[in-house]
């Protein structure tokens, strides 16, 4: 029978460990990228919903909404204030307001 030396046994154990570590790091990277894409999509979806509601308000009411609360109350847009910060600046009732949606930083301990 063939007996392995200490170095050969060590090599036989290291290769599978390295392969598993590599596969795990690729999986973690993939999950991180998917989560990042989901966050970006959430920002975009909220901004688009707000813009649609503002345009709808203008076409129905003849003016742009004076506040975010008007949009939320009358046009069914929900803003998760634990995730997003929304800047809504209106210059005049007949000028499209500036809408900026930012993601709030989350701390995970």
BELRA-V52913 format. One record per helix or strand of 2 or more residues. SS is the DSSP state (A for helix, B for strand). FROM is the first residue (numbers start at 1). LEN is the number of residues. If there is no record, write none. Layout:
SS_FROM_LEN ; SS_FROM_LEN
This chain:
A_6_56 ; A_68_8 ; B_84_6 ; B_98_6
